[in-house]
Amino acid sequence: MKKGYLGFLFLISSLSSFAVEQEVKLAPTTVDGRSSYNGSVTENEIKNIVVITKEEIQKKQHKDLLSVFEDSPMTMVTHTQAGPLIALRGSGEKTVMRVKVLLDGTSINTVDDSMGVIPFNAIPVSSVEKIEIIPGGGITLYGSGSSSGVINIITKSGKMKDYGVVNVTSSSFNTYNVNMSKGLKLGKNIFANVAVEAEKGKGYRQKEEHKKYNVLGGFHFRLNDKNSIRIYGSQYKNDEDNTNELSIYDLKRNRRKAGDTLSKVKSDRHTFGVDYQYNPSEKLHFTANYNSSKFSRDITQDARPSLTFLPSIDFFDNAFADSDSRIDLVLRNVSQRLEGRFEENIDNARGKLDYSYANNKGKFTFGYDYTSHHLKRVSTTVSAPYNEYRDIGLLIHKKHDRAFSEERLKENPDMIIGYSTIAADSMYNNPEDYFLNGKIGEKGIEDFYIKKNKFSLEDKLAKKLYKYATPEMIADYEKKKGTAEEKGVTSLVMEIFKSGVDPMPMMIDINRWYQTDFRKEKVFSLIDQNKLVEKDGKKGVYVKNPASKENTFFEINENTTFEDFARIHETLNSPPITSSTFVSSRIDTKKTTDSFYLHNDYSLTDNFDIGLGLRYEKSKYSGTRKTLTNQIIKMNPGVDRKKFADSAIGTLDLYTQTSDVIYTERTDRGQDQPGFMILEKLRRLKELRETGQTIIPMVNLTTQYRKTEENIGGDISFSYKLNDTNRMYVKYERAFNTPLPTQMTNKTFDPIHKVRVYWESGIRTEKMNNFEIGFRGMLRKNISFSAAAFLSDTYDEIISVVKDGNSHQTREWRFINLDKTRRLGLELQSEQTFDKLRLKESVTYIHPKILANNYKDEVMRIANEQMTHLIDGRRKSIREYFNNSDMKKMKEKERIIAAIDHFYQEEFYQKNIADKEKINHFIEEYVQKNINPFIDNSSDVDNETKKYLKDGIKNNLENDRNYVSIIREQYDYEYSLTNGSFLEEGERIPLAPKVKATFGADYQFTDKLRIGMNTTYIGSYISVEPARVYEIIKTKVPAHFVSDIYGTYHCTEDFSIKFGVNNIFNHQYNLRQDSYTATPAPGRTYSAGFSYRF
């Protein structure tokens, strides 16, 4: 960083372009090109831009900057899970890396595309002098990240005159805002300014509230006629309680309801900056700037999800691969707590030298930009203690159905198979495994049920399943009833399975029966009374008690039901232990950028201008990412550890079998799985007995990366002045967007061993060809307009594909490049000013389209890389095994190992690997011909060892075939893309509405009263979310419109009363939406306040 500063600290400056600035009124204004530094970046900009003045902001009493952008032409506010972003020209889901947001000419963009936010709330509205919106690319002057446009927020800190204003506002949800800005001249050459804002209130939804304060200030020193310096800084604090999205199911019932996660966020941002300006002559101007900011957020989240999805079970995935439903292993009503700190430090240094030549016909600009982004994220997530028997269940649902609110689960209890239901089913179908005939021993009771009575009970279920059976199946089932051939409902179920129908609906009906009617059935009439045993005058059975050497007596009488069966089993077998999951995540990443640019403007004639620009940018990435997951298993307080520790065997087995860390340790040691797992469980069991707790490491991942990117971009533009008020222009730009540092790493989940791994994404820089033609001017003195048409082709557009995005335990992601996308659009604006009436209209149309997408090939490439990695890893371990076996004594060892390696490359083997019989025959011939002769001719080992080596090599080659076949089969399923939903060629780019239209009008009723209205229409768009594996779910979010009214009454020249009603028609729409959740927008809201200027 020092190297970046020392060479150029006094070279740095604001950005500039050329031509005529256009106010929001669309009336061209003349810019003299002088050197006054005011934070603007639109000096001599040829393109059609929008400048929103402080008057526009104040008259509608905007409470924050986001509401300004919601009303403004061309900008679209996109709400992500992390927070709102401002989109331009269809920038889509990665707006954070395509729209550059500047504050007084300095970038405030985040480099965290998943959790980062742009701190719009840290800028008091009262401190804003104006906002410049420049749609389209600006690669030469603004660099990477500006392909869709630039937004520059200019504060009043550059004003060099006395001013003062105080605004007080009260609005809906008990929200109160007070803000003040003051500029003061302290002598002839010193100016001071300060802006203060304080706000407190609640949100639209339950349990939302916030309080914040902002302070901005600075000093401007005019050293002499040629030198000036400005020093400024800010402090922002915000305490916010908020909640997450609602399920669509809950949203329809209560839009203001809180979600299942409550968050407390404490934000703190402070900045410091210095601007220097030197004008040695009228032709030569030099500006320099240094700015530093630190933005930190401390987050605490208490989540109470109805369901938490656990890693999927292969049996369920494979068993129902052809079904449109699936079964997932879930935790029920287990809360989680997340604590984290997100910190982003940004250092900017800029320098610019402007030189005017040829009697001011030409202007040459040389500039240097240095930026350093340092991002740190630390978070821990801990689940509440849960019991596997009590809190884990199997969820039956449609594959793309993810709206599982608490209310829906209560209304549809048959969606979840709880442990007690599984127990009741097992005790019914396999009573000999549960019911014992003595106090000591494990001899089960045979023929516990009377078959006739049992089949009669099952007949009730069979009739519920007739709708899935053919008439022939039903007839055959009915025919066998009461005969020796009767097999009960099982025979009917198996026949239905064989017919190829979707098994899931039938399973849901079976589960519903087991959870309702079946559990109420009385047992006494079904069982053979002679099988019962007697104790203390009561009849019943003995049930195994894992915590005791003696079995427990269970009474069975005329009122005993299967519900009682399930309860006694759960009571005895539910171990007195709890589990909780601990997840720790750390990210420490940095991106530094050095950029040089050249820009030249020249007026060939009085009416015709040409501009050329070139930029070189070098980006360096470095970072570390760590994730640690532990499973904490504890004995309940007061429990006899030595007596009850053995009851945890099942729980220990579950987590030792699925631990990535234990799996890796076993592989590294070369131990067989069964033996290693038994030893591991015994070690954990010993810890439980001795301390009452054991911690099983599940995941321990670390990755480090370094990368350097070098890119060159540029632009050429032509501008022709038709007359004093009308101008047209044409511009071409070759732009680029370099990846964000958080996009350097992918996280995957190996579907074979369930091992999570980080690996380098290999993501490529986006390249763009941007074309634009525009026109602006005036039809009459009171009618101004502008029009622009643009086409932007992006190559290697970066998108993210996330799996299990809401689960800290199983979340994984990929960053991939789309081949080619196109954004074709038109922007129209007009304004008409009459005596007392002012009208404004704008329409933005964008057709964001995917032209070419090898997404499927990209995912299959990932799958092949992972398969190859696993297969090569196994073959390497086999090679090492033989290297260290008795073969190491043999002189022909290397030739034997080379022959084994060559076998894997045999064309016949690769082509026929799925045919076990063919391959086994081929292996037999290959070993006899290419390996056994080396072994037979060796005099270094005895015959017994030779036989052992021959058999071992042959068995390992056969096992290689089995291993490769299994991997391919599972990867083919895990990465199956044939029936999934993806971003296909010809589809729209996500989160990019086609249309935004605005209409505004205000009327001066009297000298003191002015009332206006504004209507905004946002067209529909597509949102995407993860589905199974790397498929996505696409949701069409409907269009919406919002109409607002506002007014101002001037009591005196300096004192005015303001009022407004937003969303006057109480239109219901959502800020963010996918297939199963949404964040509702507020309905009708009110505000009133006053403003005093001094």
Summary of the structure (lengths in Angstrom):
residues: 1094
radius of gyration: 35.8
end to end distance: 44.0
largest distance: 118.1
contacts: 3651
relative contact order: 0.10
helix: 27%
strand: 44%
